Amino acid sequence: MAGSMPMMQKHVPPMAFPALVLANIFLAMGPVLVRLSDVGPIAAAFWRLALATPFLFLLALPRLRTASLGKRQWSLMILAGLFFAADLATWHAGIHHTKVANATMFGNISALVLPLWGLLILRQALHRPQLAALLLALVGGGILMGGSYELSPRYLRGDLLCLMAGLLYTGYLISVQDVRQRLDSWSVLAIASLSGAGPLLIISIAAGEQGMPANWTPLIALALSSQLIGQGLLTYAIGWFSPLVLGLSLMIQPAVSAVVGWLLFDERMSVTDLVGMIAIAAALILVRLPWSARVRDQP
């Protein structure tokens, strides 16, 4: 795994932060689409990567032909793919054994782990506005999920799987952020997706899951929304931001889950839910204010 991360770029592209926000909006649709698919959970993860990979390579091919990468970069991309495959396998399995709210909360444990990685491992100091933004986002996420989140022995297996998935996803993000400094986002995502698809297929077959769907619509939507668009935008944006900002952006997903539950499943949003969403939005604004962005991460 990468032992260091880049400092925050002085001139962040104007579209980088909107891409980060949109990425998390699309990624939040994943649990619903996995539930709607008629194949096994690990098979759904395989099709998510397999259906998206050809399009990713079409987008990546021009840059891959001219890329000059060392063993370390190739190793990191393959490692990212393995982390991602393990993340999807455990998360998709967990989604079927717990509530969507639980899966969203535990699957996004990276929101806490990434800032801790930057603080404890990379020695990146959290300044007052950054610390305030982190605390505000965590409080907002806790408020938002408090109404629907439930700990129960019935959901223990699924909760543990989703928690493990969130930790594995952190490893994926760390690996990708390092290699993104040398290669474009489409190339990184294409190679990581290809590296992860094979192990998922093998695990799915070994588990005896149903692999061929009768209804392709949820799987195609999953590949387009979560892998091609969601991960594509995230991989583009990830090279420009610190672990703190990346972690805070993941808190968008619980907010989107609450909105989706309201629109699709008639799960009404309370005043408390709105307060949580406002807290998350305020945290994202706080961490991106000009006087906050000027604070450089420590190398």
Secondary structure, DSSP 8 states (H G I E B T S, - for coil): --S------SS--TTHHHHHHHHHHHHTTHHHHHHH-SS-HHHHHHHHHHHHHHHHHHHHHHHHHH----HHHHHHHHHHHHHHHHHHHHHHHHHTTS-HHHHHHHHTTHHHHHHHIIIIIS-----HHHHHHHHHHHHHHHHHHHTT----GGGHHHHHHHHHHHHHHHHHHHHHHHHTTTS-HHHHHHHHHHHHHHHHHHHHHHTT---S-S--HHHHHHIIIIIIIIIHHHHHHHTTS-HHHHHHHHTHHHHHHHHHHHHHH-----HHHHHHHHHHHHHHHHHTSHHHHTS----
